Amino acid sequence: MNGARVSNLFSLLVALVFFVGCNDSQSVRNASSPGVVPNAAAAPAAGSPTEFLATGPIVVENELDLQATRDGVVSQILADVGTHARKGTLLAQLDDRQITADRDAATAKVKSVEADVQSWEYDTLALQADLDRAEAMSKANLITKEALDHARYKVQQDKFEVEREKQNLVHSQQTLKSLNLEMDKTRILAPFDGVVARRYVRQGQRVAPGDRLFWITSVAPLRLRFTLPERFVGRLGAGKQLVVTSAGSSQESHARVISVSPVVDPASGTIEVVAELVDPPSDLRPGMTATAHLQEPR
């Protein structure tokens, strides 16, 4: 009876070993079969494009702080924050009463010297006529040589007087021009079409040269300035179309590259790119941050 049980156990062990061996062989064959990857996701094709995001500020070409160019007291303020101004629009006025009086005096001086020049020119013509008569009389031996020389010296003297008065006229005209320039400095004008973003002065305030008066900025065209790694060198040129997004706008925008730096910044290893937005949405403003979407170079 014990021998029968031992024989049955031995048969069961042989069958178990055979079953395990068959399963291992099948696993080895499956693993070695080409093209079979159990439970693996499909890998992306080699060289497929990957999106690269570059972030930068939205800027405009024209924006600056208007500064005073002469001493004065602000007598009028004609623009405030949010004022849209065309180029040449008067934004503020400095007290110009003293400079106006000086300019009027210089204008009168110019007119006076102009009259003096004409007077000396006519006097020279009269002396020239006297000289012509003296030369005719000298040929007829009616006057002495000394009298003829005297007439010649008078003509020459008047010619020098005319030249002196002409130089006085130039001096007076330049003085008037200088005062007109000083007058222009009392009128604070918009240097380009734009909007007043800040006002730094108040009416009645005294300003000195260099003091900030207004910050004015244009509102179009909007441009995105950003940097790219040096691997983009030669891969992006003017005219390239880009997709632009911004957290400050709910709409996607498009932009066109207008300039790419020809050199790499050695400190950061990047190139600067400027792209101009095409028909940007109305909720985009200068100073906002936007993101350009590009494809990684292959």
Secondary structure in CASP SS format (residue, H / E / C, confidence):
PFRMAT SS
TARGET T0000
AUTHOR 0000-0000-0000
METHOD secondary structure of the structure
MODEL  1
M C 1.00
N H 1.00
G H 1.00
A H 1.00
R H 1.00
V H 1.00
S H 1.00
N H 1.00
L H 1.00
F H 1.00
S H 1.00
L H 1.00
L H 1.00
V H 1.00
A H 1.00
L H 1.00
V H 1.00
F H 1.00
F H 1.00
V H 1.00
G H 1.00
C H 1.00
N H 1.00
D H 1.00
S H 1.00
Q H 1.00
S H 1.00
V H 1.00
R H 1.00
N H 1.00
A H 1.00
S H 1.00
S C 1.00
P C 1.00
G C 1.00
V C 1.00
V C 1.00
P C 1.00
N C 1.00
A C 1.00
A C 1.00
A C 1.00
A C 1.00
P C 1.00
A C 1.00
A C 1.00
G C 1.00
S C 1.00
P C 1.00
T C 1.00
E E 1.00
F E 1.00
L E 1.00
A E 1.00
T E 1.00
G E 1.00
P E 1.00
I E 1.00
V E 1.00
V C 1.00
E C 1.00
N C 1.00
E E 1.00
L E 1.00
D E 1.00
L E 1.00
Q E 1.00
A C 1.00
T C 1.00
R C 1.00
D C 1.00
G E 1.00
V E 1.00
V E 1.00
S E 1.00
Q E 1.00
I E 1.00
L C 1.00
A C 1.00
D C 1.00
V C 1.00
G C 1.00
T C 1.00
H E 1.00
A E 1.00
R C 1.00
K C 1.00
G C 1.00
T C 1.00
L E 1.00
L E 1.00
A E 1.00
Q E 1.00
L E 1.00
D C 1.00
D C 1.00
R H 1.00
Q H 1.00
I H 1.00
T H 1.00
A H 1.00
D H 1.00
R H 1.00
D H 1.00
A H 1.00
A H 1.00
T H 1.00
A H 1.00
K H 1.00
V H 1.00
K H 1.00
S H 1.00
V H 1.00
E H 1.00
A H 1.00
D H 1.00
V H 1.00
Q H 1.00
S H 1.00
W H 1.00
E H 1.00
Y H 1.00
D H 1.00
T H 1.00
L H 1.00
A H 1.00
L H 1.00
Q H 1.00
A H 1.00
D H 1.00
L H 1.00
D H 1.00
R H 1.00
A H 1.00
E H 1.00
A H 1.00
M H 1.00
S H 1.00
K H 1.00
A C 1.00
N C 1.00
L C 1.00
I C 1.00
T C 1.00
K H 1.00
E H 1.00
A H 1.00
L H 1.00
D H 1.00
H H 1.00
A H 1.00
R H 1.00
Y H 1.00
K H 1.00
V H 1.00
Q H 1.00
Q H 1.00
D H 1.00
K H 1.00
F H 1.00
E H 1.00
V H 1.00
E H 1.00
R H 1.00
E H 1.00
K H 1.00
Q H 1.00
N H 1.00
L H 1.00
V H 1.00
H H 1.00
S H 1.00
Q H 1.00
Q H 1.00
T H 1.00
L H 1.00
K H 1.00
S H 1.00
L H 1.00
N H 1.00
L H 1.00
E H 1.00
M H 1.00
D H 1.00
K H 1.00
T C 1.00
R E 1.00
I E 1.00
L E 1.00
A C 1.00
P C 1.00
F C 1.00
D C 1.00
G E 1.00
V E 1.00
V E 1.00
A E 1.00
R E 1.00
R E 1.00
Y C 1.00
V C 1.00
R C 1.00
Q C 1.00
G C 1.00
Q C 1.00
R E 1.00
V E 1.00
A C 1.00
P C 1.00
G C 1.00
D C 1.00
R E 1.00
L E 1.00
F E 1.00
W E 1.00
I E 1.00
T E 1.00
S C 1.00
V C 1.00
A C 1.00
P C 1.00
L C 1.00
R E 1.00
L E 1.00
R E 1.00
F E 1.00
T E 1.00
L E 1.00
P E 1.00
E H 1.00
R H 1.00
F H 1.00
V C 1.00
G C 1.00
R C 1.00
L C 1.00
G C 1.00
A C 1.00
G C 1.00
K C 1.00
Q E 1.00
L E 1.00
V E 1.00
V E 1.00
T E 1.00
S C 1.00
A C 1.00
G C 1.00
S C 1.00
S C 1.00
Q C 1.00
E C 1.00
S E 1.00
H E 1.00
A E 1.00
R E 1.00
V E 1.00
I E 1.00
S E 1.00
V E 1.00
S C 1.00
P C 1.00
V C 1.00
V C 1.00
D E 1.00
P C 1.00
A C 1.00
S C 1.00
G C 1.00
T E 1.00
I E 1.00
E E 1.00
V E 1.00
V E 1.00
A E 1.00
E E 1.00
L E 1.00
V E 1.00
D C 1.00
P C 1.00
P C 1.00
S C 1.00
D C 1.00
L C 1.00
R C 1.00
P C 1.00
G C 1.00
M C 1.00
T E 1.00
A E 1.00
T E 1.00
A E 1.00
H E 1.00
L E 1.00
Q E 1.00
E C 1.00
P C 1.00
R C 1.00
END
